[in-house]
Amino acid sequence: MKTGVRQTNESLSYPNIYYRTFFSSNKYSGSVESLLEKGTKYLTGDGVPEDDGEAFRYFEAAAKTGNGEGLARLGEMYQYGYG
């Protein structure tokens, strides 16, 4: 067995799970609904500092899934000069 390479029959140890989760996490991933919700919160400043750039990135991530509402929100951001 090579070191550092996980075999299919090998169980994950705590450090492997931690590092794998930490380094592969992406805040712009998740359900489309959560991406749209976060984008709206950043756009309006609801519970978070208002940040049009961050809102744009969340709407863009939702649009990349092919979601109609995500595409519409991203289009609105472009229309009003945020993209």
N, CA, C and O atoms as a MOPAC input file, in Angstrom:
PM7 MOZYME 1SCF
protein

 N      0.84400 1    -1.17600 1     0.00000 1
 C      0.00000 1     0.00000 1     0.00000 1
 C      0.89400 1     1.24500 1     0.00000 1
 O      1.86800 1     1.31700 1     0.74900 1
 N      0.55600 1     2.22100 1    -0.84200 1
 C      1.31000 1     3.47500 1    -0.89500 1
 C      0.87000 1     4.37500 1     0.25000 1
 O     -0.30700 1     4.39400 1     0.61200 1
 N      1.79100 1     5.10600 1     0.80700 1
 C      1.42800 1     6.03200 1     1.87100 1
 C      0.75000 1     7.25100 1     1.26400 1
 O      1.13200 1     7.71900 1     0.19200 1
 N     -0.25700 1     7.75900 1     1.96000 1
 C     -0.96600 1     8.94300 1     1.50700 1
 C     -2.08500 1     8.65700 1     0.51700 1
 O     -2.83300 1     9.56500 1     0.15500 1
 N     -2.21200 1     7.42000 1     0.07700 1
 C     -3.26600 1     7.06300 1    -0.86400 1
 C     -4.22700 1     6.12500 1    -0.15600 1
 O     -3.82300 1     5.07400 1     0.34200 1
 N     -5.48600 1     6.49800 1    -0.10900 1
 C     -6.47700 1     5.69400 1     0.58800 1
 C     -6.99100 1     4.59800 1    -0.33100 1
 O     -7.43800 1     4.86700 1    -1.44700 1
 N     -6.92700 1     3.38500 1     0.13700 1
 C     -7.47100 1     2.24800 1    -0.59500 1
 C     -8.96800 1     2.15700 1    -0.30300 1
 O     -9.42600 1     2.66700 1     0.71900 1
 N     -9.72500 1     1.52400 1    -1.17500 1
 C    -11.17800 1     1.46200 1    -1.00500 1
 C    -11.59400 1     0.70300 1     0.24500 1
 O    -12.64300 1     1.01000 1     0.81000 1
 N    -10.82500 1    -0.26300 1     0.69600 1
 C    -11.20100 1    -1.02200 1     1.87800 1
 C    -10.62900 1    -0.41600 1     3.16100 1
 O    -10.80200 1    -0.98000 1     4.24100 1
 N     -9.97100 1     0.69200 1     3.05500 1
 C     -9.34300 1     1.35300 1     4.19400 1
 C    -10.33600 1     2.33100 1     4.82100 1
 O    -11.00700 1     3.05900 1     4.09000 1
 N    -10.45000 1     2.37300 1     6.13100 1
 C    -11.35700 1     3.31900 1     6.77100 1
 C    -10.67400 1     4.67700 1     6.92500 1
 O     -9.44900 1     4.76900 1     7.00500 1
 N    -11.48400 1     5.71200 1     6.96400 1
 C    -10.93500 1     7.06000 1     7.13600 1
 C    -10.65600 1     7.30400 1     8.60700 1
 O    -11.50300 1     7.03600 1     9.45900 1
 N     -9.49000 1     7.80300 1     8.90000 1
 C     -9.17300 1     8.16200 1    10.27600 1
 C     -9.56900 1     9.61200 1    10.49500 1
 O     -9.85200 1    10.32900 1     9.53500 1
 N     -9.59300 1    10.04400 1    11.72400 1
 C    -10.01000 1    11.40700 1    12.05100 1
 C     -9.21000 1    12.45900 1    11.29100 1
 O     -9.82300 1    13.34500 1    10.69500 1
 N     -7.87200 1    12.41600 1    11.27400 1
 C     -7.14100 1    13.45800 1    10.54900 1
 C     -7.46500 1    13.48800 1     9.05700 1
 O     -7.56200 1    14.56800 1     8.47400 1
 N     -7.63400 1    12.32500 1     8.42900 1
 C     -7.96700 1    12.30300 1     7.01100 1
 C     -9.31300 1    12.96200 1     6.74500 1
 O     -9.45700 1    13.72000 1     5.78700 1
 N    -10.29200 1    12.67800 1     7.58400 1
 C    -11.61100 1    13.28500 1     7.42000 1
 C    -11.50300 1    14.79000 1     7.60700 1
 O    -12.07700 1    15.55000 1     6.82700 1
 N    -10.77100 1    15.23700 1     8.63900 1
 C    -10.63800 1    16.66700 1     8.91800 1
 C    -10.00300 1    17.39100 1     7.73400 1
 O    -10.54700 1    18.38300 1     7.24800 1
 N     -8.86900 1    16.90400 1     7.27500 1
 C     -8.16900 1    17.58200 1     6.19000 1
 C     -8.95200 1    17.52900 1     4.89200 1
 O     -8.98500 1    18.50300 1     4.13900 1
 N     -9.57900 1    16.40200 1     4.63000 1
 C    -10.36100 1    16.27100 1     3.40700 1
 C    -11.53300 1    17.25000 1     3.41700 1
 O    -11.79900 1    17.90700 1     2.41100 1
 N    -12.22500 1    17.35000 1     4.53500 1
 C    -13.35400 1    18.26200 1     4.64800 1
 C    -12.89000 1    19.70300 1     4.59400 1
 O    -13.48600 1    20.52100 1     3.89200 1
 N    -11.83200 1    20.02700 1     5.32700 1
 C    -11.35600 1    21.40700 1     5.39100 1
 C    -10.88500 1    21.90300 1     4.03100 1
 O    -11.24900 1    23.00100 1     3.61000 1
 N    -10.08800 1    21.11200 1     3.35200 1
 C     -9.50000 1    21.58100 1     2.10600 1
 C    -10.42400 1    21.42900 1     0.90700 1
 O    -10.17000 1    22.04200 1    -0.13000 1
 N    -11.48400 1    20.63700 1     1.00900 1
 C    -12.39400 1    20.49600 1    -0.12000 1
 C    -13.67500 1    21.29600 1     0.07400 1
 O    -14.53300 1    21.30100 1    -0.80900 1
 N    -13.82300 1    21.97500 1     1.21400 1
 C    -15.04600 1    22.72700 1     1.44700 1
 C    -15.07000 1    23.97100 1     0.56300 1
 O    -14.03700 1    24.57900 1     0.28600 1
 N    -16.24800 1    24.32200 1     0.13900 1
 C    -16.42000 1    25.47500 1    -0.72600 1
 C    -17.68500 1    26.17900 1    -0.27300 1
 O    -18.76000 1    25.57900 1    -0.27800 1
 N    -17.57700 1    27.42200 1     0.11200 1
 C    -18.75000 1    28.11100 1     0.63800 1
 C    -19.77600 1    28.40800 1    -0.43700 1
 O    -20.91100 1    28.75700 1    -0.11300 1
 N    -19.41600 1    28.28100 1    -1.70200 1
 C    -20.35900 1    28.52400 1    -2.78100 1
 C    -20.97800 1    27.22500 1    -3.29000 1
 O    -21.45100 1    27.16100 1    -4.42400 1
 N    -20.97300 1    26.20300 1    -2.45900 1
 C    -21.63300 1    24.95900 1    -2.81500 1
 C    -22.77500 1    24.73600 1    -1.84100 1
 O    -22.83400 1    25.37500 1    -0.79000 1
 N    -23.65900 1    23.85700 1    -2.17400 1
 C    -24.80300 1    23.57300 1    -1.33400 1
 C    -26.05600 1    23.52800 1    -2.18000 1
 O    -25.98800 1    23.51700 1    -3.40900 1
 N    -27.19100 1    23.50200 1    -1.52300 1
 C    -28.44400 1    23.45600 1    -2.26800 1
 C    -28.66900 1    24.79700 1    -2.95600 1
 O    -28.19600 1    25.83700 1    -2.49900 1
 N    -29.39300 1    24.74700 1    -4.05100 1
 C    -29.67900 1    25.97200 1    -4.80700 1
 C    -30.44300 1    26.95500 1    -3.92700 1
 O    -30.19400 1    28.16000 1    -3.97300 1
 N    -31.36700 1    26.44100 1    -3.13100 1
 C    -32.15600 1    27.31500 1    -2.26200 1
 C    -31.27100 1    28.06300 1    -1.27700 1
 O    -31.47500 1    29.25200 1    -1.03200 1
 N    -30.28100 1    27.36400 1    -0.70800 1
 C    -29.40000 1    28.02900 1     0.25900 1
 C    -28.51000 1    29.05300 1    -0.43100 1
 O    -28.21200 1    30.10100 1     0.14300 1
 N    -28.08100 1    28.76300 1    -1.65900 1
 C    -27.26500 1    29.73100 1    -2.39500 1
 C    -28.06600 1    31.00000 1    -2.69100 1
 O    -27.55700 1    32.11100 1    -2.54300 1
 N    -29.31300 1    30.82700 1    -3.10600 1
 C    -30.16400 1    31.98500 1    -3.39100 1
 C    -30.45300 1    32.77900 1    -2.12400 1
 O    -30.45600 1    34.01000 1    -2.13700 1
 N    -30.69500 1    32.06200 1    -1.03400 1
 C    -30.97300 1    32.73000 1     0.24300 1
 C    -29.76400 1    33.54500 1     0.71000 1
 O    -29.91100 1    34.69100 1     1.13500 1
 N    -28.58500 1    32.95600 1     0.63000 1
 C    -27.37500 1    33.66800 1     1.04900 1
 C    -27.11900 1    34.86200 1     0.14300 1
 O    -26.74200 1    35.93400 1     0.61700 1
 N    -27.32000 1    34.68300 1    -1.16100 1
 C    -27.13900 1    35.79200 1    -2.09500 1
 C    -28.05700 1    36.94900 1    -1.77800 1
 O    -27.64600 1    38.10900 1    -1.81100 1
 N    -29.30400 1    36.63100 1    -1.47000 1
 C    -30.28100 1    37.67400 1    -1.12900 1
 C    -29.89900 1    38.38400 1     0.16200 1
 O    -30.02900 1    39.60400 1     0.26700 1
 N    -29.42600 1    37.62200 1     1.14700 1
 C    -29.00300 1    38.23100 1     2.41100 1
 C    -27.85200 1    39.21200 1     2.19000 1
 O    -27.84700 1    40.30200 1     2.76300 1
 N    -26.87700 1    38.82900 1     1.36200 1
 C    -25.76100 1    39.74000 1     1.09500 1
 C    -26.20900 1    40.93600 1     0.26600 1
 O    -25.68000 1    42.03500 1     0.43700 1
 N    -27.16700 1    40.74500 1    -0.62400 1
 C    -27.64000 1    41.84200 1    -1.45400 1
 C    -28.37500 1    42.88800 1    -0.62200 1
 O    -28.23100 1    44.08900 1    -0.85100 1
 N    -29.16500 1    42.42300 1     0.34800 1
 C    -29.96900 1    43.33400 1     1.16000 1
 C    -29.32800 1    43.70800 1     2.48500 1
 O    -29.78000 1    44.64600 1     3.14100 1
 N    -28.27700 1    42.98900 1     2.89500 1
 C    -27.65200 1    43.24800 1     4.18300 1
 C    -28.45700 1    42.69000 1     5.33600 1
 O    -28.39800 1    43.22600 1     6.44300 1
 N    -29.20400 1    41.63200 1     5.10400 1
 C    -30.04700 1    41.01300 1     6.12500 1
 C    -29.22700 1    40.06800 1     6.99800 1
 O    -29.04300 1    38.90400 1     6.64200 1
 N    -28.73900 1    40.54800 1     8.12300 1
 C    -27.97500 1    39.72600 1     9.06000 1
 C    -26.50000 1    39.60800 1     8.72600 1
 O    -25.73400 1    39.03200 1     9.50000 1
 N    -26.09700 1    40.13800 1     7.60100 1
 C    -24.69300 1    40.13000 1     7.17500 1
 C    -24.37800 1    41.50900 1     6.59400 1
 O    -25.29100 1    42.23800 1     6.20600 1
 N    -23.10800 1    41.86800 1     6.53300 1
 C    -22.78600 1    43.14600 1     5.90800 1
 C    -23.19700 1    43.13700 1     4.43000 1
 O    -22.97000 1    42.15000 1     3.73000 1
 N    -23.79200 1    44.21700 1     3.96200 1
 C    -24.20000 1    44.29700 1     2.56300 1
 C    -22.96800 1    44.21200 1     1.66500 1
 O    -22.01300 1    44.97100 1     1.83200 1
 N    -23.00000 1    43.28500 1     0.71700 1
 C    -21.85200 1    43.06100 1    -0.15800 1
 C    -22.35300 1    42.57100 1    -1.51300 1
 O    -22.67900 1    41.39500 1    -1.67300 1
 N    -22.41200 1    43.48000 1    -2.48600 1
 C    -22.92600 1    43.14100 1    -3.81000 1
 C    -22.07300 1    42.09200 1    -4.49900 1
 O    -22.60300 1    41.23400 1    -5.20500 1
 N    -20.75600 1    42.14300 1    -4.30800 1
 C    -19.85400 1    41.17300 1    -4.92000 1
 C    -20.09800 1    39.77200 1    -4.40000 1
 O    -20.08700 1    38.80900 1    -5.16600 1
 N    -20.31700 1    39.65600 1    -3.10600 1
 C    -20.58700 1    38.34600 1    -2.50400 1
 C    -21.94800 1    37.82800 1    -2.97100 1
 O    -22.09700 1    36.64000 1    -3.26100 1
 N    -22.93700 1    38.71800 1    -3.04400 1
 C    -24.25400 1    38.33000 1    -3.55400 1
 C    -24.13800 1    37.81300 1    -4.98200 1
 O    -24.74600 1    36.80300 1    -5.33800 1
 N    -23.36200 1    38.50800 1    -5.78700 1
 C    -23.15700 1    38.10300 1    -7.17600 1
 C    -22.57900 1    36.69400 1    -7.24400 1
 O    -23.03300 1    35.87500 1    -8.04300 1
 N    -21.58600 1    36.40600 1    -6.41600 1
 C    -20.94800 1    35.09000 1    -6.44600 1
 C    -21.92300 1    33.97100 1    -6.04000 1
 O    -21.88100 1    32.88000 1    -6.61000 1
 N    -22.79500 1    34.23800 1    -5.06200 1
 C    -23.79200 1    33.23400 1    -4.68100 1
 C    -24.81000 1    33.02700 1    -5.79600 1
 O    -25.17600 1    31.88900 1    -6.08800 1
 N    -25.27300 1    34.10500 1    -6.42200 1
 C    -26.21700 1    33.97500 1    -7.52400 1
 C    -25.57100 1    33.27600 1    -8.71300 1
 O    -26.22000 1    32.49300 1    -9.40800 1
 N    -24.30000 1    33.55900 1    -8.94400 1
 C    -23.58600 1    32.90300 1   -10.03300 1
 C    -23.49000 1    31.39200 1    -9.79200 1
 O    -23.66600 1    30.60000 1   -10.71800 1
 N    -23.21100 1    31.00200 1    -8.55200 1
 C    -23.13100 1    29.58300 1    -8.21200 1
 C    -24.48800 1    28.91200 1    -8.40700 1
 O    -24.54900 1    27.78000 1    -8.88800 1
 N    -25.57400 1    29.59000 1    -8.04000 1
 C    -26.91300 1    29.03400 1    -8.23900 1
 C    -27.22700 1    28.93000 1    -9.72700 1
 O    -27.83700 1    27.95400 1   -10.16200 1
 N    -26.82000 1    29.91800 1   -10.50400 1
 C    -27.07400 1    29.91400 1   -11.94700 1
 C    -26.31400 1    28.78900 1   -12.63900 1
 O    -26.80700 1    28.22100 1   -13.61300 1
 N    -25.13000 1    28.46200 1   -12.15400 1
 C    -24.33000 1    27.40100 1   -12.77200 1
 C    -24.98700 1    26.03500 1   -12.64800 1
 O    -24.62600 1    25.11200 1   -13.37800 1
 N    -25.94200 1    25.88900 1   -11.74100 1
 C    -26.66900 1    24.62700 1   -11.62700 1
 C    -27.78900 1    24.54600 1   -12.65500 1
 O    -28.40000 1    23.49200 1   -12.83100 1
 N    -28.06000 1    25.66300 1   -13.33500 1
 C    -29.13400 1    25.70100 1   -14.31800 1
 C    -30.46500 1    26.12600 1   -13.73400 1
 O    -31.48300 1    26.07800 1   -14.42500 1
 N    -30.47900 1    26.53700 1   -12.48400 1
 C    -31.70300 1    26.95500 1   -11.81300 1
 C    -32.21900 1    28.26400 1   -12.41800 1
 O    -31.45700 1    29.21700 1   -12.58300 1
 N    -33.50300 1    28.30800 1   -12.74500 1
 C    -34.10600 1    29.47200 1   -13.37400 1
 C    -34.03400 1    30.72800 1   -12.52400 1
 O    -33.72000 1    31.80500 1   -13.02900 1
 N    -34.32300 1    30.59600 1   -11.23900 1
 C    -34.27800 1    31.77100 1   -10.36100 1
 C    -32.84400 1    32.27500 1   -10.21100 1
 O    -32.60300 1    33.48100 1   -10.17300 1
 N    -31.90600 1    31.35100 1   -10.12800 1
 C    -30.50300 1    31.75000 1   -10.05500 1
 C    -30.06600 1    32.48700 1   -11.30500 1
 O    -29.34700 1    33.48300 1   -11.22400 1
 N    -30.49900 1    31.99800 1   -12.47200 1
 C    -30.17200 1    32.67600 1   -13.73400 1
 C    -30.80500 1    34.05900 1   -13.79100 1
 O    -30.18200 1    35.01300 1   -14.25500 1
 N    -32.05100 1    34.16700 1   -13.31700 1
 C    -32.73300 1    35.46500 1   -13.32800 1
 C    -32.03900 1    36.46300 1   -12.39800 1
 O    -31.83500 1    37.62100 1   -12.76300 1
 N    -31.67800 1    36.00700 1   -11.19800 1
 C    -30.99600 1    36.90500 1   -10.25200 1
 C    -29.64300 1    37.35200 1   -10.80100 1
 O    -29.26700 1    38.51600 1   -10.66700 1
 N    -28.91400 1    36.42000 1   -11.41900 1
 C    -27.62500 1    36.76800 1   -12.00000 1
 C    -27.81800 1    37.76300 1   -13.14200 1
 O    -27.04100 1    38.70900 1   -13.27700 1
 N    -28.84200 1    37.55900 1   -13.95900 1
 C    -29.15500 1    38.48900 1   -15.03800 1
 C    -29.46300 1    39.87600 1   -14.51100 1
 O    -29.04200 1    40.87300 1   -15.09900 1
 N    -30.19500 1    39.95000 1   -13.40500 1
 C    -30.50300 1    41.24900 1   -12.79500 1
 C    -29.22900 1    41.93100 1   -12.29600 1
 O    -29.07900 1    43.14700 1   -12.41100 1
 N    -28.31600 1    41.13500 1   -11.74100 1
 C    -27.05400 1    41.71500 1   -11.26500 1
 C    -26.29600 1    42.31800 1   -12.43700 1
 O    -25.76000 1    43.42000 1   -12.32900 1
 N    -26.24700 1    41.59900 1   -13.56200 1
 C    -25.57500 1    42.12900 1   -14.76000 1
 C    -26.30200 1    43.35900 1   -15.27100 1
 O    -25.67000 1    44.34400 1   -15.65600 1
 N    -27.64200 1    43.30600 1   -15.27700 1
 C    -28.43800 1    44.41600 1   -15.79700 1
 C    -28.17300 1    45.71800 1   -15.03000 1
 O    -28.11800 1    46.79700 1   -15.62000 1
 N    -28.01500 1    45.60100 1   -13.73600 1
 C    -27.81000 1    46.79500 1   -12.90800 1
 C    -26.34700 1    47.10600 1   -12.63500 1
 O    -26.02700 1    47.93000 1   -11.77900 1
 N    -25.45400 1    46.43400 1   -13.37900 1
 C    -24.04200 1    46.78300 1   -13.33000 1
 C    -23.21900 1    46.17800 1   -12.22400 1
 O    -22.16300 1    46.71300 1   -11.88800 1
 N    -23.66700 1    45.07100 1   -11.63900 1
 C    -22.91600 1    44.44900 1   -10.55800 1
 C    -22.00400 1    43.32800 1   -11.04100 1
 O    -21.24400 1    42.77200 1   -10.24800 1
 N    -22.06300 1    42.98500 1   -12.32100 1
 C    -21.28400 1    41.84600 1   -12.79500 1
 C    -20.26700 1    42.18700 1   -13.84200 1
 O    -19.55100 1    41.30600 1   -14.31700 1

